[in-house]
Amino acid sequence: QMMARCISLTRDCADVCAITARFVARGSEHVAPLLKECAEICRACADECAKHEHRHCQECAEACRRCA
């Protein structure tokens, strides 16, 4: 239960990063708002994951910070 928000944000982050990467790869004219949202979700995910001491959470937080 205590990891529910972390898991939810991680899934959202993975999904938005994947779709954003596809838009960037094809040079979409609509990529700018996706990049902004992707960075926002990555920051939120990093903040949440950083609250947990599990190694995988700390690794996720660092990856999300780099992505943002």
N, CA, C and O of each residue as an XYZ file, in Angstrom:
272
protein
N       0.824     -1.198      0.000
C       0.000      0.000      0.000
C       0.864      1.256      0.000
O       0.559      2.224     -0.697
N       1.948      1.239      0.786
C       2.797      2.424      0.871
C       3.538      2.686     -0.438
O       4.036      3.791     -0.650
N       3.619      1.694     -1.314
C       4.320      1.836     -2.593
C       3.353      2.129     -3.751
O       3.790      2.265     -4.894
N       2.067      2.227     -3.472
C       1.073      2.378     -4.537
C       1.320      3.624     -5.392
O       1.269      3.543     -6.619
N       1.582      4.756     -4.776
C       1.823      5.985     -5.546
C       3.113      5.864     -6.343
O       3.181      6.310     -7.488
N       4.119      5.274     -5.756
C       5.399      5.086     -6.432
C       5.220      4.216     -7.681
O       5.728      4.548     -8.752
N       4.516      3.137     -7.541
C       4.278      2.230     -8.663
C       3.472      2.929     -9.755
O       3.789      2.806    -10.938
N       2.449      3.649     -9.368
C       1.612      4.363    -10.330
C       2.415      5.402    -11.101
O       2.310      5.484    -12.325
N       3.215      6.195    -10.396
C       4.033      7.215    -11.054
C       5.089      6.593    -11.959
O       5.373      7.116    -13.036
N       5.664      5.490    -11.528
C       6.664      4.805    -12.352
C       6.050      4.334    -13.663
O       6.660      4.476    -14.723
N       4.862      3.781    -13.596
C       4.181      3.331    -14.819
C       3.827      4.503    -15.718
O       4.013      4.431    -16.933
N       3.314      5.593    -15.128
C       3.007      6.791    -15.913
C       4.271      7.322    -16.585
O       4.259      7.692    -17.759
N       5.347      7.353    -15.827
C       6.611      7.867    -16.343
C       7.107      7.023    -17.522
O       7.501      7.565    -18.555
N       7.087      5.730    -17.367
C       7.537      4.846    -18.450
C       6.690      5.042    -19.702
O       7.219      5.091    -20.812
N       5.385      5.152    -19.525
C       4.493      5.327    -20.676
C       4.728      6.664    -21.380
O       4.823      6.711    -22.607
N       4.819      7.749    -20.611
C       4.993      9.060    -21.245
C       6.371      9.162    -21.889
O       6.511      9.794    -22.937
N       7.391      8.557    -21.287
C       8.720      8.574    -21.900
C       8.725      7.811    -23.224
O       9.350      8.251    -24.189
N       8.046      6.690    -23.274
C       8.006      5.885    -24.499
C       7.304      6.635    -25.629
O       7.804      6.661    -26.754
N       6.159      7.240    -25.347
C       5.435      7.950    -26.399
C       6.187      9.216    -26.813
O       6.195      9.578    -27.989
N       6.816      9.884    -25.851
C       7.590     11.083    -26.174
C       8.765     10.718    -27.071
O       9.058     11.435    -28.028
N       9.431      9.631    -26.778
C      10.557      9.188    -27.610
C      10.099      8.914    -29.043
O      10.819      9.221    -29.993
N       8.919      8.345    -29.201
C       8.395      8.088    -30.549
C       8.114      9.386    -31.295
O       8.413      9.498    -32.484
N       7.544     10.360    -30.605
C       7.267     11.659    -31.229
C       8.561     12.360    -31.632
O       8.647     12.940    -32.715
N       9.566     12.307    -30.758
C      10.857     12.918    -31.067
C      11.487     12.225    -32.272
O      11.995     12.891    -33.174
N      11.457     10.911    -32.290
C      12.087     10.137    -33.366
C      11.492     10.453    -34.733
O      12.203     10.454    -35.738
N      10.207     10.716    -34.771
C       9.591     10.998    -36.068
C       9.484     12.491    -36.366
O       8.899     12.887    -37.374
N      10.048     13.316    -35.489
C      10.073     14.753    -35.738
C       8.706     15.401    -35.698
O       8.436     16.324    -36.467
N       7.851     14.939    -34.825
C       6.489     15.465    -34.723
C       6.476     16.942    -34.359
O       7.269     17.401    -33.538
N       5.576     17.669    -34.975
C       5.404     19.085    -34.642
C       4.729     19.265    -33.286
O       4.655     20.383    -32.777
N       4.243     18.192    -32.707
C       3.530     18.247    -31.424
C       4.389     17.794    -30.249
O       3.862     17.510    -29.173
N       5.686     17.723    -30.438
C       6.553     17.166    -29.409
C       6.761     18.112    -28.214
O       6.969     17.634    -27.099
N       6.712     19.410    -28.409
C       7.020     20.356    -27.329
C       6.166     20.144    -26.075
O       6.726     20.062    -24.982
N       4.835     20.053    -26.184
C       4.060     19.845    -24.955
C       4.333     18.482    -24.316
O       4.266     18.339    -23.095
N       4.641     17.485    -25.146
C       4.960     16.174    -24.591
C       6.274     16.215    -23.814
O       6.386     15.601    -22.753
N       7.257     16.927    -24.331
C       8.529     17.042    -23.620
C       8.332     17.709    -22.258
O       8.929     17.294    -21.265
N       7.501     18.734    -22.220
C       7.223     19.427    -20.959
C       6.546     18.478    -19.965
O       6.939     18.411    -18.801
N       5.540     17.757    -20.423
C       4.820     16.825    -19.551
C       5.719     15.667    -19.117
O       5.663     15.220    -17.972
N       6.538     15.194    -20.037
C       7.464     14.104    -19.722
C       8.408     14.530    -18.595
O       8.615     13.785    -17.638
N       8.971     15.715    -18.711
C       9.876     16.212    -17.675
C       9.153     16.356    -16.336
O       9.707     16.022    -15.288
N       7.920     16.852    -16.371
C       7.153     17.025    -15.138
C       6.888     15.684    -14.459
O       7.055     15.555    -13.247
N       6.477     14.691    -15.236
C       6.200     13.370    -14.669
C       7.492     12.718    -14.179
O       7.494     12.055    -13.142
N       8.586     12.900    -14.912
C       9.872     12.347    -14.471
C      10.292     12.947    -13.130
O      10.782     12.230    -12.257
N      10.106     14.253    -12.960
C      10.448     14.889    -11.684
C       9.566     14.356    -10.549
O      10.056     14.078     -9.454
N       8.279     14.217    -10.815
C       7.364     13.698     -9.795
C       7.730     12.260     -9.422
O       7.701     11.888     -8.249
N       8.066     11.472    -10.412
C       8.463     10.087    -10.162
C       9.758     10.041     -9.346
O       9.873      9.260     -8.402
N      10.719     10.873     -9.709
C      11.984     10.923     -8.976
C      11.752     11.309     -7.518
O      12.325     10.702     -6.613
N      10.922     12.305     -7.295
C      10.640     12.752     -5.923
C      10.000     11.644     -5.095
O      10.352     11.440     -3.934
N       9.056     10.933     -5.704
C       8.365      9.858     -4.987
C       9.301      8.679     -4.730
O       9.364      8.161     -3.615
N      10.021      8.263     -5.757
C      10.917      7.109     -5.597
C      12.019      7.393     -4.577
O      12.439      6.494     -3.849
N      12.482      8.630     -4.526
C      13.548      9.001     -3.593
C      13.115      8.846     -2.125
O      13.963      8.774     -1.237
N      11.835      8.796     -1.876
C      11.326      8.638     -0.512
C      11.531      7.226      0.024
O      11.471      7.007      1.234
N      11.771      6.271     -0.861
C      11.869      4.866     -0.466
C      13.327      4.418     -0.483
O      14.088      4.796     -1.375
N      13.705      3.629      0.482
C      15.105      3.234      0.629
C      15.515      2.053     -0.248
O      16.700      1.722     -0.306
N      14.583      1.420     -0.920
C      14.925      0.284     -1.778
C      15.915      0.727     -2.851
O      15.814      1.832     -3.383
N      16.862     -0.138     -3.160
C      17.868      0.205     -4.156
C      17.230      0.518     -5.506
O      17.622      1.474     -6.176
N      16.240     -0.295     -5.906
C      15.610     -0.046     -7.210
C      14.869      1.288     -7.232
O      14.771      1.917     -8.285
N      14.354      1.722     -6.104
C      13.690      3.031     -6.047
C      14.717      4.152     -6.196
O      14.469      5.137     -6.892
N      15.858      4.002     -5.549
C      16.902      5.014     -5.662
C      17.451      5.080     -7.090
O      17.729      6.165     -7.601
N      17.607      3.924     -7.728
C      18.065      3.894     -9.120
C      17.042      4.540    -10.044
O      17.406      5.260    -10.974
N      15.779      4.287     -9.794
C      14.701      4.878    -10.584
C      14.699      6.404    -10.403
O      14.564      7.146    -11.375
N      14.847      6.858     -9.178
C      14.863      8.304     -8.903
C      15.987      8.975     -9.675
O      15.786     10.034    -10.269
N      17.157      8.373     -9.669
C      18.290      8.948    -10.387
C      18.043      8.966    -11.894
O      18.346      9.961    -12.552
N      17.506      7.896    -12.445
C      17.205      7.834    -13.877
C      16.164      8.884    -14.254
O      16.279      9.524    -15.299
N      15.164      9.062    -13.423
C      14.124     10.044    -13.702
C      14.677     11.465    -13.638
O      14.280     12.321    -14.429
N      15.579     11.717    -12.715
C      16.202     13.040    -12.636
C      17.006     13.331    -13.912
O      16.946     14.430    -14.464
N      17.752     12.330    -14.361
C      18.533     12.515    -15.603
C      17.605     12.761    -16.791
O      17.897     13.601    -17.642
N      16.518     12.050    -16.851
C      15.569     12.194    -17.957
C      14.941     13.579    -17.936
O      14.832     14.229    -18.976
N      14.528     14.036    -16.755
C      13.887     15.353    -16.644
C      14.835     16.446    -17.080
O      14.474     17.623    -17.056
